Amino acid sequence: MRTVVHTRQGNPADVLTLREDPDPPPRPGTGQVLVRLLVRPVHPGDLAGVEGMPGLAEQRLGEVRTPGVEGMGVVESVGPDVRGLRPGQRVAVFPAPGTWADFVVVAAERAVPVPDGVDDETAALLLVNPLTLRMLYRALENALGEQDKGPVLQTAAGSSIGRLVSAAAVRHGLPLVNLVRSASGAQRMREAYPTLPVVTTSDGDWREQVRRHTGGRPLQAVLDCVGNPLTQDLVTLLADGGTLITYGRLGSGTTALEELPVVQRGLTVQGVTVWHWTRRGPEERAQDVAFALDLARNTPELFEVAARYDLADVEAAVEHVRRPGKSGTVLLTSPRSTGAGQEAVR
């Protein structure tokens, strides 16, 4: 059993190691399943957990940790009181801490059966990003209220979640302005979503371009996963009473809250994390999973893959995630060999 581990936080290339354990995988307990993982994504949030908070020295964890929270695989065995799942069945899992391993034990309710027609790589990306999209749209609905919807700006529009937001904006008629880092990224977004304006932050007048695209109307909300050094610029584009919705920190450095004119201008700063999704009610969670499955069946092109690396090549995979202009999600894979009693994986 192979497992990627770290015992301290810091540069992933320095702190991550591959451990090979000859012992058999753990057994699932009551209400749990053991999943033999085949594909798992490398999300920015996974790397943030490895690196720790910006500006802080490397921290020893006092325990061995395995990154990863999402993936797809095949049910290896089921524990007592598990209904609706069987060995050999393909499933997508989230939240499942420790998916950068060949096996993971997860609560049965966190394993979603993968329908026929949805390939393994799409299934590996089935949950985190679509569920984040649902949470972001709920935050937008609260921020915009009953007023005229928009305009709204999003940063890192070429990211995996950014493309999902754009697709939803086109579908629902949301006046969205996309912000990207490079001219090549802008061209890709224009080709994919020709009705949505795109602005490149490498242009010195990008703020003025945003204002022109909104017809001079201040932004009602900003979806931001970059953070510093953009934060203060984004706030200047917000209307008084507007909302900054932050859900990541792809940028370097930090911005202190007291540096922002939150009180003077009546601004709202709202954090969104997919981890809070588990606090939603069971009916709402079921609706969100159904939404994700519908996306996977009907628009698999939204689940773009940048590259694939074997789990043992985790260092190369992390390096690829950091490449400027990367489009799509980097995946870590495991061999598709099957054991006794298992069905072949598609």
SEKOL-487320 format. One record per residue (C-alpha): residue number from 1; residue in one letter; x, y, z. Coordinates in pm, 1 decimal, always signed. Layout:
<pos:NUM, code:A, xx:X, yy:Y, zz:Z> $
...
# end
This chain:
<pos:1, code:M, xx:+0.0, yy:+0.0, zz:+0.0> $
<pos:2, code:R, xx:+149.0, yy:+331.5, zz:-110.6> $
<pos:3, code:T, xx:+77.8, yy:+650.6, zz:+78.7> $
<pos:4, code:V, xx:+201.2, yy:+1009.5, zz:+33.6> $
<pos:5, code:V, xx:+280.0, yy:+1151.2, zz:+378.6> $
<pos:6, code:H, xx:+426.4, yy:+1452.6, zz:+554.0> $
<pos:7, code:T, xx:+509.7, yy:+1523.5, zz:+917.9> $
<pos:8, code:R, xx:+572.7, yy:+1897.5, zz:+882.9> $
<pos:9, code:Q, xx:+438.8, yy:+2184.8, zz:+677.1> $
<pos:10, code:G, xx:+642.2, yy:+2359.6, zz:+412.9> $
<pos:11, code:N, xx:+736.8, yy:+2338.4, zz:+47.1> $
<pos:12, code:P, xx:+565.9, yy:+2020.2, zz:-84.3> $
<pos:13, code:A, xx:+882.5, yy:+1919.3, zz:-269.6> $
<pos:14, code:D, xx:+1068.1, yy:+1921.3, zz:+63.2> $
<pos:15, code:V, xx:+812.2, yy:+1771.2, zz:+301.5> $
<pos:16, code:L, xx:+617.1, yy:+1512.0, zz:+99.1> $
<pos:17, code:T, xx:+742.8, yy:+1153.2, zz:+81.5> $
<pos:18, code:L, xx:+603.3, yy:+829.6, zz:-59.7> $
<pos:19, code:R, xx:+573.6, yy:+553.4, zz:+198.1> $
<pos:20, code:E, xx:+527.2, yy:+189.0, zz:+97.9> $
<pos:21, code:D, xx:+363.8, yy:-21.3, zz:+368.8> $
<pos:22, code:P, xx:+367.1, yy:-402.9, zz:+333.2> $
<pos:23, code:D, xx:+78.0, yy:-438.3, zz:+577.6> $
<pos:24, code:P, xx:-272.2, yy:-495.3, zz:+436.5> $
<pos:25, code:P, xx:-506.5, yy:-195.1, zz:+410.2> $
<pos:26, code:P, xx:-728.1, yy:-113.1, zz:+708.5> $
<pos:27, code:R, xx:-1066.9, yy:-274.1, zz:+752.5> $
<pos:28, code:P, xx:-1380.6, yy:-62.8, zz:+732.5> $
<pos:29, code:G, xx:-1584.9, yy:-23.7, zz:+1049.3> $
<pos:30, code:T, xx:-1957.7, yy:+2.6, zz:+1095.6> $
<pos:31, code:G, xx:-2111.1, yy:+222.3, zz:+826.6> $
<pos:32, code:Q, xx:-1779.6, yy:+248.9, zz:+640.8> $
<pos:33, code:V, xx:-1632.4, yy:+125.1, zz:+312.8> $
<pos:34, code:L, xx:-1274.8, yy:+58.8, zz:+206.4> $
<pos:35, code:V, xx:-1206.1, yy:+215.6, zz:-133.2> $
<pos:36, code:R, xx:-915.4, yy:+122.2, zz:-358.6> $
<pos:37, code:L, xx:-839.1, yy:+458.1, zz:-514.9> $
<pos:38, code:L, xx:-757.1, yy:+488.1, zz:-883.0> $
<pos:39, code:V, xx:-758.2, yy:+862.4, zz:-949.3> $
<pos:40, code:R, xx:-739.0, yy:+1165.0, zz:-721.4> $
<pos:41, code:P, xx:-695.3, yy:+1538.3, zz:-798.0> $
<pos:42, code:V, xx:-432.2, yy:+1777.8, zz:-672.7> $
<pos:43, code:H, xx:-641.4, yy:+2072.8, zz:-558.3> $
<pos:44, code:P, xx:-491.6, yy:+2409.0, zz:-449.4> $
<pos:45, code:G, xx:-649.7, yy:+2347.1, zz:-109.6> $
<pos:46, code:D, xx:-456.6, yy:+2021.3, zz:-78.6> $
<pos:47, code:L, xx:-129.1, yy:+2207.0, zz:-128.3> $
<pos:48, code:A, xx:-235.6, yy:+2481.5, zz:+112.3> $
<pos:49, code:G, xx:-274.0, yy:+2216.4, zz:+380.9> $
<pos:50, code:V, xx:+76.7, yy:+2090.7, zz:+309.1> $
<pos:51, code:E, xx:+237.5, yy:+2434.7, zz:+295.5> $
<pos:52, code:G, xx:+68.7, yy:+2590.2, zz:+598.9> $
<pos:53, code:M, xx:-13.2, yy:+2956.0, zz:+651.0> $
<pos:54, code:P, xx:+185.6, yy:+3206.7, zz:+442.8> $
<pos:55, code:G, xx:+459.9, yy:+3392.0, zz:+625.4> $
<pos:56, code:L, xx:+500.5, yy:+3127.8, zz:+896.3> $
<pos:57, code:A, xx:+801.2, yy:+2902.9, zz:+939.1> $
<pos:58, code:E, xx:+774.0, yy:+2531.2, zz:+871.4> $
<pos:59, code:Q, xx:+561.4, yy:+2367.9, zz:+1140.2> $
<pos:60, code:R, xx:+601.8, yy:+2014.4, zz:+1270.0> $
<pos:61, code:L, xx:+264.9, yy:+1844.6, zz:+1290.8> $
<pos:62, code:G, xx:+327.2, yy:+1589.7, zz:+1563.7> $
<pos:63, code:E, xx:+159.9, yy:+1327.1, zz:+1345.1> $
<pos:64, code:V, xx:+181.2, yy:+1172.9, zz:+1001.2> $
<pos:65, code:R, xx:-65.4, yy:+1324.1, zz:+757.0> $
<pos:66, code:T, xx:-173.4, yy:+1224.6, zz:+407.5> $
<pos:67, code:P, xx:-303.4, yy:+1500.1, zz:+176.8> $
<pos:68, code:G, xx:-609.6, yy:+1477.2, zz:-43.9> $
<pos:69, code:V, xx:-983.0, yy:+1494.8, zz:+23.7> $
<pos:70, code:E, xx:-1139.1, yy:+1370.3, zz:-301.9> $
<pos:71, code:G, xx:-1096.8, yy:+1088.3, zz:-549.3> $
<pos:72, code:M, xx:-1254.3, yy:+795.4, zz:-726.1> $
<pos:73, code:G, xx:-1198.2, yy:+427.0, zz:-696.0> $
<pos:74, code:V, xx:-1355.3, yy:+89.6, zz:-645.2> $
<pos:75, code:V, xx:-1517.2, yy:-38.9, zz:-327.8> $
<pos:76, code:E, xx:-1283.4, yy:-305.7, zz:-190.3> $
<pos:77, code:S, xx:-1492.8, yy:-411.0, zz:+108.9> $
<pos:78, code:V, xx:-1783.9, yy:-285.1, zz:+316.4> $
<pos:79, code:G, xx:-1833.0, yy:-274.7, zz:+690.7> $
<pos:80, code:P, xx:-2140.5, yy:-372.8, zz:+889.3> $
<pos:81, code:D, xx:-2466.6, yy:-183.9, zz:+828.0> $
<pos:82, code:V, xx:-2368.3, yy:-56.2, zz:+483.0> $
<pos:83, code:R, xx:-2653.0, yy:-48.2, zz:+233.2> $
<pos:84, code:G, xx:-2643.2, yy:+27.8, zz:-139.1> $
<pos:85, code:L, xx:-2268.9, yy:-22.4, zz:-190.9> $
<pos:86, code:R, xx:-2092.2, yy:-341.9, zz:-291.5> $
<pos:87, code:P, xx:-1735.1, yy:-457.9, zz:-360.8> $
<pos:88, code:G, xx:-1627.5, yy:-376.9, zz:-715.2> $
<pos:89, code:Q, xx:-1857.0, yy:-74.1, zz:-743.4> $
<pos:90, code:R, xx:-1707.8, yy:+252.0, zz:-874.1> $
<pos:91, code:V, xx:-1749.2, yy:+543.6, zz:-634.3> $
<pos:92, code:A, xx:-1642.6, yy:+906.2, zz:-596.4> $
<pos:93, code:V, xx:-1553.4, yy:+1007.7, zz:-239.9> $
<pos:94, code:F, xx:-1563.5, yy:+1337.6, zz:-50.9> $
<pos:95, code:P, xx:-1485.9, yy:+1444.4, zz:+212.7> $
<pos:96, code:A, xx:-1233.4, yy:+1166.5, zz:+253.0> $
<pos:97, code:P, xx:-913.2, yy:+1294.7, zz:+416.8> $
<pos:98, code:G, xx:-607.2, yy:+1104.9, zz:+299.6> $
<pos:99, code:T, xx:-691.6, yy:+1020.8, zz:-61.9> $
<pos:100, code:W, xx:-328.5, yy:+1050.9, zz:-176.4> $
<pos:101, code:A, xx:-296.4, yy:+681.5, zz:-97.6> $
<pos:102, code:D, xx:-385.0, yy:+352.2, zz:-263.2> $
<pos:103, code:F, xx:-665.0, yy:+291.0, zz:-12.1> $
<pos:104, code:V, xx:-890.1, yy:+502.0, zz:+205.8> $
<pos:105, code:V, xx:-1161.0, yy:+416.6, zz:+458.1> $
<pos:106, code:V, xx:-1459.1, yy:+649.6, zz:+432.0> $
<pos:107, code:A, xx:-1812.7, yy:+671.8, zz:+568.8> $
<pos:108, code:A, xx:-2050.5, yy:+504.0, zz:+324.7> $
<pos:109, code:E, xx:-2258.0, yy:+822.0, zz:+298.4> $
<pos:110, code:R, xx:-1951.0, yy:+998.8, zz:+157.7> $
<pos:111, code:A, xx:-1912.6, yy:+750.7, zz:-128.3> $
<pos:112, code:V, xx:-2121.7, yy:+840.7, zz:-433.4> $
<pos:113, code:P, xx:-2185.3, yy:+564.2, zz:-689.5> $
<pos:114, code:V, xx:-2048.3, yy:+661.7, zz:-1031.3> $
<pos:115, code:P, xx:-2302.1, yy:+616.6, zz:-1312.7> $
<pos:116, code:D, xx:-2223.8, yy:+426.0, zz:-1630.5> $
<pos:117, code:G, xx:-2110.4, yy:+670.8, zz:-1896.0> $
<pos:118, code:V, xx:-1905.8, yy:+884.8, zz:-1654.0> $
<pos:119, code:D, xx:-1537.3, yy:+803.4, zz:-1694.4> $
<pos:120, code:D, xx:-1293.9, yy:+758.4, zz:-1406.7> $
<pos:121, code:E, xx:-1118.6, yy:+1093.7, zz:-1448.6> $
<pos:122, code:T, xx:-1444.1, yy:+1289.6, zz:-1453.6> $
<pos:123, code:A, xx:-1559.2, yy:+1093.0, zz:-1149.1> $
<pos:124, code:A, xx:-1240.0, yy:+1188.6, zz:-964.4> $
<pos:125, code:L, xx:-1338.9, yy:+1555.3, zz:-1008.5> $
<pos:126, code:L, xx:-1707.9, yy:+1499.0, zz:-945.3> $
<pos:127, code:L, xx:-1759.6, yy:+1657.5, zz:-606.2> $
<pos:128, code:V, xx:-1525.4, yy:+1927.2, zz:-472.2> $
<pos:129, code:N, xx:-1551.2, yy:+2181.2, zz:-754.5> $
<pos:130, code:P, xx:-1924.4, yy:+2139.7, zz:-836.0> $
<pos:131, code:L, xx:-2012.4, yy:+2154.0, zz:-465.8> $
<pos:132, code:T, xx:-1795.7, yy:+2465.4, zz:-427.3> $
<pos:133, code:L, xx:-1984.6, yy:+2617.3, zz:-720.6> $
<pos:134, code:R, xx:-2315.7, yy:+2552.6, zz:-544.5> $
<pos:135, code:M, xx:-2187.6, yy:+2718.6, zz:-227.9> $
<pos:136, code:L, xx:-2054.0, yy:+3018.3, zz:-419.5> $
<pos:137, code:Y, xx:-2386.1, yy:+3067.9, zz:-594.3> $
<pos:138, code:R, xx:-2569.8, yy:+3057.2, zz:-263.2> $
<pos:139, code:A, xx:-2330.0, yy:+3321.0, zz:-131.7> $
<pos:140, code:L, xx:-2394.9, yy:+3530.2, zz:-443.4> $
<pos:141, code:E, xx:-2770.4, yy:+3500.6, zz:-399.5> $
<pos:142, code:N, xx:-2738.3, yy:+3626.3, zz:-42.5> $
<pos:143, code:A, xx:-2507.1, yy:+3909.5, zz:-149.3> $
<pos:144, code:L, xx:-2724.2, yy:+4027.1, zz:-438.1> $
<pos:145, code:G, xx:-3058.1, yy:+3980.6, zz:-264.1> $
<pos:146, code:E, xx:-3360.7, yy:+4100.4, zz:-458.6> $
<pos:147, code:Q, xx:-3175.7, yy:+4383.7, zz:-629.8> $
<pos:148, code:D, xx:-3074.3, yy:+4391.8, zz:-993.5> $
<pos:149, code:K, xx:-2841.6, yy:+4092.2, zz:-1030.4> $
<pos:150, code:G, xx:-2488.8, yy:+4213.2, zz:-1077.6> $
<pos:151, code:P, xx:-2248.6, yy:+4309.7, zz:-1197.5> $
<pos:152, code:V, xx:-2016.3, yy:+4046.7, zz:-1051.9> $
<pos:153, code:L, xx:-1641.4, yy:+3996.7, zz:-1099.7> $
<pos:154, code:Q, xx:-1447.8, yy:+3676.3, zz:-1049.3> $
<pos:155, code:T, xx:-1071.0, yy:+3631.4, zz:-1023.8> $
<pos:156, code:A, xx:-876.0, yy:+3331.5, zz:-1162.0> $
<pos:157, code:A, xx:-1154.7, yy:+3280.0, zz:-1413.1> $
<pos:158, code:G, xx:-948.5, yy:+3023.2, zz:-1602.7> $
<pos:159, code:S, xx:-929.7, yy:+2792.6, zz:-1301.4> $
<pos:160, code:S, xx:-1140.7, yy:+2478.2, zz:-1279.4> $
<pos:161, code:I, xx:-1395.9, yy:+2644.8, zz:-1053.3> $
<pos:162, code:G, xx:-1376.6, yy:+2967.6, zz:-1253.6> $
<pos:163, code:R, xx:-1489.9, yy:+2786.0, zz:-1566.1> $
<pos:164, code:L, xx:-1778.8, yy:+2629.0, zz:-1376.7> $
<pos:165, code:V, xx:-1883.3, yy:+2974.0, zz:-1252.9> $
<pos:166, code:S, xx:-1869.0, yy:+3108.2, zz:-1608.8> $
<pos:167, code:A, xx:-2081.8, yy:+2823.9, zz:-1744.1> $
<pos:168, code:A, xx:-2340.0, yy:+2885.7, zz:-1471.5> $
<pos:169, code:A, xx:-2336.0, yy:+3262.0, zz:-1537.8> $
<pos:170, code:V, xx:-2409.6, yy:+3205.2, zz:-1906.4> $
<pos:171, code:R, xx:-2690.2, yy:+2965.8, zz:-1820.7> $
<pos:172, code:H, xx:-2853.0, yy:+3196.7, zz:-1565.0> $
<pos:173, code:G, xx:-2786.4, yy:+3530.6, zz:-1732.4> $
<pos:174, code:L, xx:-2560.7, yy:+3663.7, zz:-1456.4> $
<pos:175, code:P, xx:-2360.8, yy:+3972.0, zz:-1569.8> $
<pos:176, code:L, xx:-2016.5, yy:+3834.2, zz:-1491.8> $
<pos:177, code:V, xx:-1677.2, yy:+3986.1, zz:-1572.9> $
<pos:178, code:N, xx:-1387.8, yy:+3740.1, zz:-1579.6> $
<pos:179, code:L, xx:-1043.3, yy:+3834.2, zz:-1452.6> $
<pos:180, code:V, xx:-738.5, yy:+3634.9, zz:-1565.6> $
<pos:181, code:R, xx:-363.2, yy:+3673.9, zz:-1537.5> $
<pos:182, code:S, xx:-239.6, yy:+3638.2, zz:-1895.7> $
<pos:183, code:A, xx:-335.7, yy:+3716.5, zz:-2253.9> $
<pos:184, code:S, xx:-330.2, yy:+3346.5, zz:-2343.4> $
<pos:185, code:G, xx:-568.6, yy:+3272.6, zz:-2057.0> $
<pos:186, code:A, xx:-796.3, yy:+3552.8, zz:-2174.0> $
<pos:187, code:Q, xx:-806.4, yy:+3409.1, zz:-2524.5> $
<pos:188, code:R, xx:-905.6, yy:+3066.0, zz:-2393.3> $
<pos:189, code:M, xx:-1188.1, yy:+3218.5, zz:-2189.3> $
<pos:190, code:R, xx:-1316.0, yy:+3423.3, zz:-2484.7> $
<pos:191, code:E, xx:-1325.8, yy:+3112.2, zz:-2699.7> $
<pos:192, code:A, xx:-1507.0, yy:+2911.4, zz:-2432.2> $
<pos:193, code:Y, xx:-1749.2, yy:+3186.0, zz:-2317.9> $
<pos:194, code:P, xx:-1772.2, yy:+3448.2, zz:-2594.3> $
<pos:195, code:T, xx:-2058.2, yy:+3638.1, zz:-2426.8> $
<pos:196, code:L, xx:-1861.2, yy:+3708.4, zz:-2107.8> $
<pos:197, code:P, xx:-1607.6, yy:+3994.2, zz:-2097.4> $
<pos:198, code:V, xx:-1252.4, yy:+3903.7, zz:-1997.1> $
<pos:199, code:V, xx:-990.3, yy:+4136.2, zz:-1848.3> $
<pos:200, code:T, xx:-620.5, yy:+4059.2, zz:-1803.1> $
<pos:201, code:T, xx:-449.2, yy:+4182.4, zz:-1486.2> $
<pos:202, code:S, xx:-120.4, yy:+4212.1, zz:-1676.6> $
<pos:203, code:D, xx:-272.2, yy:+4519.8, zz:-1844.1> $
<pos:204, code:G, xx:-191.9, yy:+4837.0, zz:-1652.7> $
<pos:205, code:D, xx:-544.8, yy:+4970.1, zz:-1701.2> $
<pos:206, code:W, xx:-728.9, yy:+4652.2, zz:-1604.2> $
<pos:207, code:R, xx:-938.6, yy:+4830.8, zz:-1338.2> $
<pos:208, code:E, xx:-1062.5, yy:+5080.9, zz:-1596.6> $
<pos:209, code:Q, xx:-1140.5, yy:+4793.2, zz:-1832.6> $
<pos:210, code:V, xx:-1356.2, yy:+4630.3, zz:-1564.6> $
<pos:211, code:R, xx:-1544.9, yy:+4956.1, zz:-1513.8> $
<pos:212, code:R, xx:-1606.1, yy:+4988.7, zz:-1888.0> $
<pos:213, code:H, xx:-1742.0, yy:+4635.0, zz:-1907.8> $
<pos:214, code:T, xx:-1984.8, yy:+4708.2, zz:-1623.4> $
<pos:215, code:G, xx:-2100.4, yy:+5032.4, zz:-1783.0> $
<pos:216, code:G, xx:-1953.1, yy:+5229.2, zz:-1494.9> $
<pos:217, code:R, xx:-2168.4, yy:+5045.7, zz:-1238.9> $
<pos:218, code:P, xx:-1978.9, yy:+4943.2, zz:-925.2> $
<pos:219, code:L, xx:-1958.7, yy:+4571.5, zz:-861.9> $
<pos:220, code:Q, xx:-2216.4, yy:+4424.4, zz:-625.7> $
<pos:221, code:A, xx:-2000.2, yy:+4121.6, zz:-549.0> $
<pos:222, code:V, xx:-1655.2, yy:+3977.7, zz:-619.2> $
<pos:223, code:L, xx:-1567.0, yy:+3607.7, zz:-617.5> $
<pos:224, code:D, xx:-1199.9, yy:+3591.3, zz:-523.7> $
<pos:225, code:C, xx:-969.7, yy:+3291.8, zz:-485.9> $
<pos:226, code:V, xx:-643.7, yy:+3485.8, zz:-531.4> $
<pos:227, code:G, xx:-621.4, yy:+3722.3, zz:-236.0> $
<pos:228, code:N, xx:-322.8, yy:+3950.3, zz:-191.3> $
<pos:229, code:P, xx:-202.9, yy:+4147.0, zz:-387.2> $
<pos:230, code:L, xx:-537.7, yy:+4190.3, zz:-561.8> $
<pos:231, code:T, xx:-758.4, yy:+4233.5, zz:-256.6> $
<pos:232, code:Q, xx:-730.4, yy:+4609.4, zz:-214.5> $
<pos:233, code:D, xx:-781.1, yy:+4667.5, zz:-588.1> $
<pos:234, code:L, xx:-1089.1, yy:+4448.0, zz:-587.8> $
<pos:235, code:V, xx:-1238.5, yy:+4637.6, zz:-295.6> $
<pos:236, code:T, xx:-1199.6, yy:+4968.7, zz:-480.7> $
<pos:237, code:L, xx:-1420.1, yy:+4825.5, zz:-757.1> $
<pos:238, code:L, xx:-1694.1, yy:+4718.6, zz:-516.1> $
<pos:239, code:A, xx:-2003.2, yy:+4930.2, zz:-458.9> $
<pos:240, code:D, xx:-2062.0, yy:+5058.9, zz:-106.6> $
<pos:241, code:G, xx:-2240.7, yy:+4776.9, zz:+71.4> $
<pos:242, code:G, xx:-2091.9, yy:+4522.4, zz:-171.3> $
<pos:243, code:T, xx:-1961.0, yy:+4179.1, zz:-81.3> $
<pos:244, code:L, xx:-1616.8, yy:+4025.9, zz:-122.7> $
<pos:245, code:I, xx:-1659.6, yy:+3648.2, zz:-132.1> $
<pos:246, code:T, xx:-1324.7, yy:+3480.2, zz:-75.4> $
<pos:247, code:Y, xx:-1268.2, yy:+3108.2, zz:-118.0> $
<pos:248, code:G, xx:-894.9, yy:+3059.8, zz:-167.4> $
<pos:249, code:R, xx:-549.8, yy:+3214.9, zz:-171.6> $
<pos:250, code:L, xx:-374.9, yy:+3140.8, zz:-497.6> $
<pos:251, code:G, xx:-175.5, yy:+3461.7, zz:-460.1> $
<pos:252, code:S, xx:+118.6, yy:+3512.1, zz:-227.5> $
<pos:253, code:G, xx:+120.4, yy:+3725.7, zz:+84.6> $
<pos:254, code:T, xx:-167.3, yy:+3843.4, zz:+299.9> $
<pos:255, code:T, xx:-388.7, yy:+4148.3, zz:+344.5> $
<pos:256, code:A, xx:-494.7, yy:+4247.5, zz:+694.7> $
<pos:257, code:L, xx:-868.9, yy:+4301.7, zz:+733.6> $
<pos:258, code:E, xx:-811.0, yy:+4635.0, zz:+905.0> $
<pos:259, code:E, xx:-642.8, yy:+4759.6, zz:+587.9> $
<pos:260, code:L, xx:-975.4, yy:+4737.2, zz:+404.7> $
<pos:261, code:P, xx:-1247.1, yy:+5007.3, zz:+436.5> $
<pos:262, code:V, xx:-1501.8, yy:+4754.4, zz:+559.3> $
<pos:263, code:V, xx:-1672.0, yy:+4976.6, zz:+818.1> $
<pos:264, code:Q, xx:-1648.2, yy:+5305.0, zz:+629.4> $
<pos:265, code:R, xx:-1812.3, yy:+5162.2, zz:+317.3> $
<pos:266, code:G, xx:-2039.3, yy:+4902.8, zz:+472.0> $
<pos:267, code:L, xx:-1865.6, yy:+4615.1, zz:+297.1> $
<pos:268, code:T, xx:-1915.2, yy:+4246.9, zz:+372.2> $
<pos:269, code:V, xx:-1629.9, yy:+3997.0, zz:+358.7> $
<pos:270, code:Q, xx:-1755.5, yy:+3639.0, zz:+341.6> $
<pos:271, code:G, xx:-1544.6, yy:+3326.9, zz:+342.2> $
<pos:272, code:V, xx:-1664.6, yy:+3014.8, zz:+161.3> $
<pos:273, code:T, xx:-1513.4, yy:+2669.0, zz:+197.3> $
<pos:274, code:V, xx:-1638.4, yy:+2338.7, zz:+64.4> $
<pos:275, code:W, xx:-1574.9, yy:+2188.5, zz:+407.8> $
<pos:276, code:H, xx:-1885.3, yy:+2369.2, zz:+532.1> $
<pos:277, code:W, xx:-2091.7, yy:+2179.3, zz:+277.3> $
<pos:278, code:T, xx:-2116.3, yy:+1886.8, zz:+517.2> $
<pos:279, code:R, xx:-2314.2, yy:+2113.8, zz:+752.3> $
<pos:280, code:R, xx:-2595.4, yy:+2154.2, zz:+500.6> $
<pos:281, code:G, xx:-2911.3, yy:+1952.0, zz:+553.8> $
<pos:282, code:P, xx:-2940.5, yy:+1604.4, zz:+400.0> $
<pos:283, code:E, xx:-3198.9, yy:+1714.5, zz:+142.1> $
<pos:284, code:E, xx:-2981.2, yy:+2001.9, zz:+24.0> $
<pos:285, code:R, xx:-2672.4, yy:+1780.1, zz:+7.8> $
<pos:286, code:A, xx:-2864.0, yy:+1527.5, zz:-200.1> $
<pos:287, code:Q, xx:-2970.2, yy:+1803.5, zz:-440.4> $
<pos:288, code:D, xx:-2610.8, yy:+1922.4, zz:-470.8> $
<pos:289, code:V, xx:-2480.0, yy:+1572.2, zz:-545.5> $
<pos:290, code:A, xx:-2754.2, yy:+1529.5, zz:-806.5> $
<pos:291, code:F, xx:-2640.6, yy:+1860.1, zz:-961.9> $
<pos:292, code:A, xx:-2279.8, yy:+1735.7, zz:-973.9> $
<pos:293, code:L, xx:-2384.4, yy:+1408.0, zz:-1135.0> $
<pos:294, code:D, xx:-2587.9, yy:+1595.9, zz:-1396.4> $
<pos:295, code:L, xx:-2283.1, yy:+1808.5, zz:-1482.1> $
<pos:296, code:A, xx:-2065.3, yy:+1499.6, zz:-1516.6> $
<pos:297, code:R, xx:-2313.4, yy:+1323.7, zz:-1745.7> $
<pos:298, code:N, xx:-2402.1, yy:+1616.3, zz:-1969.9> $
<pos:299, code:T, xx:-2102.6, yy:+1853.8, zz:-1967.9> $
<pos:300, code:P, xx:-1792.0, yy:+1641.7, zz:-1900.3> $
<pos:301, code:E, xx:-1582.4, yy:+1902.2, zz:-2086.2> $
<pos:302, code:L, xx:-1612.2, yy:+2121.9, zz:-1775.3> $
<pos:303, code:F, xx:-1401.3, yy:+1865.4, zz:-1585.6> $
<pos:304, code:E, xx:-1079.1, yy:+1942.6, zz:-1770.6> $
<pos:305, code:V, xx:-764.7, yy:+1744.0, zz:-1693.5> $
<pos:306, code:A, xx:-425.2, yy:+1912.7, zz:-1723.6> $
<pos:307, code:A, xx:-204.4, yy:+1605.4, zz:-1675.9> $
<pos:308, code:R, xx:-181.0, yy:+1263.5, zz:-1512.2> $
<pos:309, code:Y, xx:+97.2, yy:+1134.7, zz:-1287.5> $
<pos:310, code:D, xx:+142.0, yy:+812.6, zz:-1099.5> $
<pos:311, code:L, xx:+110.7, yy:+850.6, zz:-723.3> $
<pos:312, code:A, xx:+484.9, yy:+787.9, zz:-694.4> $
<pos:313, code:D, xx:+548.2, yy:+1096.1, zz:-909.5> $
<pos:314, code:V, xx:+378.8, yy:+1333.2, zz:-666.8> $
<pos:315, code:E, xx:+667.7, yy:+1582.1, zz:-679.7> $
<pos:316, code:A, xx:+632.3, yy:+1620.1, zz:-1056.9> $
<pos:317, code:A, xx:+255.8, yy:+1651.9, zz:-1019.5> $
<pos:318, code:V, xx:+290.6, yy:+1934.7, zz:-768.8> $
<pos:319, code:E, xx:+537.6, yy:+2110.3, zz:-996.9> $
<pos:320, code:H, xx:+285.9, yy:+2088.4, zz:-1281.1> $
<pos:321, code:V, xx:+14.3, yy:+2242.3, zz:-1063.5> $
<pos:322, code:R, xx:+239.2, yy:+2546.5, zz:-1016.0> $
<pos:323, code:R, xx:+305.1, yy:+2603.0, zz:-1386.5> $
<pos:324, code:P, xx:+184.0, yy:+2939.8, zz:-1518.3> $
<pos:325, code:G, xx:-94.0, yy:+2904.5, zz:-1770.5> $
<pos:326, code:K, xx:-192.4, yy:+2555.6, zz:-1658.2> $
<pos:327, code:S, xx:-544.4, yy:+2470.1, zz:-1771.3> $
<pos:328, code:G, xx:-736.8, yy:+2197.8, zz:-1592.2> $
<pos:329, code:T, xx:-666.5, yy:+1981.6, zz:-1288.3> $
<pos:330, code:V, xx:-360.6, yy:+1763.0, zz:-1232.3> $
<pos:331, code:L, xx:-443.8, yy:+1404.3, zz:-1136.7> $
<pos:332, code:L, xx:-258.0, yy:+1140.5, zz:-937.0> $
<pos:333, code:T, xx:-327.8, yy:+785.2, zz:-1051.9> $
<pos:334, code:S, xx:-282.2, yy:+428.4, zz:-929.2> $
<pos:335, code:P, xx:-257.8, yy:+108.5, zz:-1136.4> $
<pos:336, code:R, xx:-586.2, yy:-46.3, zz:-1247.3> $
<pos:337, code:S, xx:-494.1, yy:-399.1, zz:-1143.4> $
<pos:338, code:T, xx:-776.3, yy:-586.4, zz:-976.1> $
<pos:339, code:G, xx:-777.3, yy:-822.8, zz:-684.3> $
<pos:340, code:A, xx:-978.8, yy:-1133.0, zz:-613.8> $
<pos:341, code:G, xx:-1349.7, yy:-1076.2, zz:-616.2> $
<pos:342, code:Q, xx:-1325.3, yy:-736.1, zz:-779.4> $
<pos:343, code:E, xx:-1478.8, yy:-628.1, zz:-1106.2> $
<pos:344, code:A, xx:-1274.1, yy:-466.0, zz:-1380.2> $
<pos:345, code:V, xx:-1254.7, yy:-90.1, zz:-1365.3> $
<pos:346, code:R, xx:-1378.1, yy:+110.5, zz:-1661.6> $
# end
